[in-house]
């Protein structure tokens, strides 16, 4: 890996940037790991609060207090709103702090704005969860272009898997700038789930349903699925309820009004469907652990659920996480009513098919991604010559 000379300061300054709950979950282990080296690294955290409440509960869980909080979230915000406010606010922070490195994560609008602001100030960018691709700029939208544009200005690419590295190499990124680390979401998940967890509120009654009840965990939010595609998914869920009398659906409904309106029209008031508010990360992780099957259009759940032995049906036509499909931990089913129904029905009706997915090896991490990333950063700035071993290396 290429090395960068330290500045005249005895320590380096790193600003970690995020704005949504998924980013916070995946960056929290990295923030905590950076904080273990105060003699070498001044750690700063800047949040845009692109998602306010959903972000705050993760910060509380992992006991992270941001040094900067732009608090940009507003009702019915647009991509223009998020981008311009995040770009301006983060640009001002970077000008004041003059960091040696800015760390961003994944593919949100905060990620793109943060990397662009750093580029404008000629500050190196480290991209965590780099190299995920569908090569369809509108699927997922706007995430595919967010991550590709972020990659274009990044100096260090922390790729979660060898497949992600290969994507970056094909795009001309130098091999020495790419490090395969595993995904930090597995770090966060393994640090959160515990056998003695007790649910509170409505979930307590749902999870303690009579023996033999099987829980299906459902989440939807993708912009490209709004409207008729999601309606098809929800109708498929009703078909499954008609077929299997022993299943219950737990559906934390995204706060976006467009999503909520569609869910209520098809699933509101339906027996054995529990429409709940978005859950804090800790109860959500444990709900995932207790579930039988996960149906989602989320990216992160494709990585998390298999780590808990839960098959995932991806409600999308494309995925930037093909490793899971190859490994057999997820199936890409799209949003068609019949496709969703038939695939889920087979898993619920055939124990052998179910076990084949549930026992497939998770290709996304071993809980040590944050350690690998911080070691790589310390090597990059010349603090250590400790050997670095990539994730998945034999």
Secondary structure, DSSP 8 states (H G I E B T S, - for coil): -------SSSSEEEEEEE-SHHHHHHHHHHHHHHTT-TTTEEEEEEE--SSHHHHHHHHHHTT---SEE-----TT--HHHHHHHHHHHHHHHHHHH--SEEEEETTSHHHHHHHHHHHHTT--EEEEEE----S-TTSSTTHHHHHHHHHHH-SEEEESSHHHHHHHHHTT--GGGEEE---HHHHHHHHH--TT----THHHHHHT--TT-EEEEEE---GGGTTHHHHHHHHHHHHHHHH-TTEEEEEEE-S-HHHHHHHHHHHTT-TTEEEEE---HHHHHHHHHH-SEEEE--STHHHHHHHTT-EEEE-SS--S-HHHHHHTSEEE--S-HHHHHHHHHHHHH-HHHHHHHHTS---S--S-HHHHHHHHHHHHTTS-------TT--
